Amino acid sequence: CLLKIMKKFLILVLVLLFYSSFAWAETFTTQQTLSDDETFTVDSGDTYYYNGSNTIDAKDHSNVTVINNGNIIAHRTEAYPTEYRTCGSSCDDTIEAGGSVNFTLTNNGTIWAGHARTINIKNATGNVTITNNVGAKIAAGERQDDVEVLDLDGAGSSGDTITIVNHGTIENTAKNFDLIGMSEIDNGAIVNFTNTGTIRQGTETNGSGNKYWGIVDAKDSTDEINFNNSGTMQSSRRIFMLDGSTNFTITNSGTIKQDNFAHHSQGDSAAKNAYAYATIQVGTYGSGTKIINLSSGTISAFGQNNHAITIGDNDANEAHSNATIENSGTISAGSDDFGRAIIIIPSESGTITSGTTIKVKEEAEFTGGIDLGKTVSTIV
């Protein structure tokens, strides 16, 4: 009799545990408008789903904290909210924090936009912190030029610190053209971006009609930006686009690579001026970019005659001066004979790229060689 009672009790406990784990998950379908000094938490298993943009709206508010342990989604179709299906232009800014002050986001779940931009912190100021933890995902589903999944364009003001940490996944596997917006950050902030996870743009099995490229677009940013990668960053080309930047540092101990997309090749004669067919496009203007590739770091190209790192362009006055590249790891060109590990492309007239310093350390490898383009450069 006692044994029967114990068995019934054990079954009851297991049922209660199962029920408590799953029965309280909820789905909310209305837009959430936050207030100053608010902490908003999405519980594990819960989904905030909105048929439109701005599922969580903290625009222009101060001291807002968002903690996501579940799902936050902007999409038109609830039946498949995190699949890559046509959504149109009204499924953006899943978390809208543009113009906010001291915004904090911690993501332990999934944040998804059906269209293009998932997190908008354009022109945000104060101490901004975004953390995407292990197993978490920030993603979008469609193509949109110059609308990034994570958009920091114009953020920061004098004395501010912006901290972005990715231990999980940030991606758009559709045919997009940049993923992380860091353009026109020029008001005196310091930006620290750390990636230990995966940042991925595009799908390498796409056909020639579905070309894609680009991850970090930092054009015209003059503030101090420190990008530390020990994870994996990949797209078909132009993983970094740094035109016009003047204080951007990449420290790599992981992998920054062109994926195996088969439709971004260059002919032999075109390769010498193919500044955009690069893994890191230092830029056609600006100055002072610093790339530190540590002993475990790999920066690699894939396509025919693609380059790992390009500096400058052949058009008049298109020059990026005083760049520094320090390599103790591997920097490798793509296939065929005219891709280079590093190539400096001199402008035809006017200002010409100068002052480049290449530091060779430890057992550094440069597959494809270095082409200084007859510029005034130093190898040490």
Buried (B, 14 or more C-beta within 10 A) or exposed (E): EEEEEEEEEEEEEEEEEEEEEEEEEEEBEEBBEBEEEBEBEBEBBBBBBBBBBBBBBBBBBBBBBBBBBBBBBBBBEEEEBBEBBEBEEBBBBBBBBBBBBBBBBBBBBBBBBBBBBBBBBBBBBBBBBBBBBEEBBBBBBBBBEBBBBBBBBBBBBEEBEBBBBBBBBBBBBBBBBBBBBBBBBBBEBBBBBBBBBBBBBBBBEBEEEBBBBBBBBBBBBBBBBBBBBBBBBBBBBBBBBBBBBBBBBBBBBBBBBBBEBBBBBBEEEEBBBBBBBBBBBBBBBBBBBBBBBBEEBBBBBBBBBBBBBBBBBBBEEBBBBBBBBBBBBBBBBBEBEBBBBBBBBBBEEEBBBBBBBBBBBEEBBBBBEBBBBEBEBEEE
